[in-house]
């Protein structure tokens, strides 16, 4: 019996990365458009990445099985 390959979710592979410790890295939301209304401090904070919440980690890892 050969092992069945799982398809990677295309949107997830672009949005998430795994760290060596197994956490899920993600970018922050709300930095796509209407940037002239948001103040500089807020936009600068949005630049930095963060980790996905532990409650969503299992679902995300299923979508990116080979990363």
DRENVEXMAR-410056 format. One record per residue (C-alpha): chain; x, y, z; residue in three letters. Coordinates in steps of 0.05 Angstrom, whole numbers, plus 5000, padded with zeros to 4 digits. Each point is the difference from the previous one (the first is absolute). Example, Ala and Ser with C-alpha at 12.3 -4.5 7.8 and 13.67 -1.06 7.14 Angstrom:
REM DRENVEXMAR-410056
+--------+------+------+------+---------+
! cadena !   px !   py !   pz ! residuo !
+--------+------+------+------+---------+
!      A ! 5246 ! 4910 ! 5156 !     ALA !
!      A ! 5027 ! 5069 ! 4987 !     SER !
+--------+------+------+------+---------+
END
This chain:
REM DRENVEXMAR-410056
+--------+------+------+------+---------+
! cadena !   px !   py !   pz ! residuo !
+--------+------+------+------+---------+
!      A ! 5000 ! 5000 ! 5000 !     UNK !
!      A ! 5026 ! 5068 ! 4981 !     UNK !
!      A ! 4989 ! 5061 ! 5042 !     UNK !
!      A ! 4948 ! 5048 ! 4972 !     UNK !
!      A ! 5025 ! 5070 ! 4985 !     UNK !
!      A ! 4961 ! 5059 ! 5028 !     UNK !
!      A ! 4989 ! 5061 ! 4957 !     UNK !
!      A ! 5027 ! 5065 ! 5029 !     UNK !
!      A ! 4950 ! 5057 ! 5006 !     UNK !
!      A ! 5026 ! 5052 ! 4951 !     UNK !
!      A ! 4978 ! 5061 ! 5040 !     UNK !
!      A ! 5030 ! 4973 ! 5064 !     UNK !
!      A ! 5068 ! 4985 ! 4971 !     UNK !
!      A ! 5006 ! 5073 ! 4980 !     UNK !
!      A ! 4977 ! 5027 ! 5067 !     UNK !
!      A ! 5031 ! 4956 ! 5053 !     UNK !
!      A ! 5069 ! 4973 ! 5019 !     UNK !
!      A ! 5022 ! 4952 ! 5054 !     UNK !
!      A ! 5056 ! 5016 ! 5049 !     UNK !
!      A ! 5050 ! 4948 ! 5024 !     UNK !
!      A ! 4962 ! 4993 ! 5065 !     UNK !
!      A ! 4935 ! 4985 ! 4962 !     UNK !
!      A ! 4965 ! 5067 ! 5009 !     UNK !
!      A ! 4962 ! 5030 ! 4941 !     UNK !
!      A ! 5024 ! 5068 ! 4976 !     UNK !
!      A ! 4953 ! 5048 ! 4966 !     UNK !
!      A ! 4996 ! 5072 ! 4977 !     UNK !
!      A ! 4954 ! 5050 ! 5034 !     UNK !
!      A ! 4934 ! 5020 ! 4968 !     UNK !
!      A ! 4975 ! 5069 ! 4979 !     UNK !
!      A ! 5060 ! 5023 ! 4960 !     UNK !
!      A ! 4975 ! 4995 ! 4929 !     UNK !
!      A ! 4965 ! 5064 ! 4982 !     UNK !
!      A ! 4973 ! 5066 ! 5029 !     UNK !
!      A ! 5068 ! 5012 ! 5031 !     UNK !
!      A ! 4993 ! 5076 ! 5002 !     UNK !
!      A ! 4948 ! 4996 ! 5055 !     UNK !
!      A ! 5043 ! 4956 ! 5045 !     UNK !
!      A ! 5052 ! 5036 ! 5040 !     UNK !
!      A ! 5075 ! 4985 ! 4991 !     UNK !
!      A ! 5007 ! 4965 ! 5067 !     UNK !
!      A ! 4944 ! 4951 ! 4983 !     UNK !
!      A ! 5028 ! 4985 ! 4931 !     UNK !
!      A ! 5070 ! 4988 ! 5029 !     UNK !
!      A ! 4971 ! 4951 ! 5051 !     UNK !
!      A ! 4963 ! 4964 ! 4944 !     UNK !
!      A ! 5066 ! 4989 ! 4962 !     UNK !
!      A ! 5026 ! 4951 ! 5052 !     UNK !
!      A ! 4976 ! 4928 ! 4997 !     UNK !
!      A ! 4970 ! 4960 ! 5056 !     UNK !
!      A ! 4980 ! 4929 ! 5016 !     UNK !
!      A ! 4932 ! 4968 ! 4986 !     UNK !
!      A ! 4958 ! 4984 ! 5061 !     UNK !
!      A ! 5008 ! 4930 ! 5029 !     UNK !
!      A ! 4926 ! 4987 ! 4989 !     UNK !
!      A ! 5011 ! 5006 ! 4924 !     UNK !
!      A ! 5067 ! 4965 ! 4997 !     UNK !
!      A ! 4974 ! 4929 ! 4988 !     UNK !
!      A ! 4955 ! 5022 ! 4942 !     UNK !
!      A ! 5056 ! 5041 ! 4967 !     UNK !
!      A ! 5050 ! 4943 ! 5006 !     UNK !
!      A ! 4951 ! 4953 ! 4965 !     UNK !
!      A ! 4996 ! 5050 ! 4942 !     UNK !
!      A ! 5076 ! 5004 ! 4993 !     UNK !
!      A ! 5023 ! 4928 ! 5013 !     UNK !
!      A ! 5067 ! 5003 ! 4965 !     UNK !
!      A ! 5027 ! 5067 ! 5025 !     UNK !
+--------+------+------+------+---------+
END
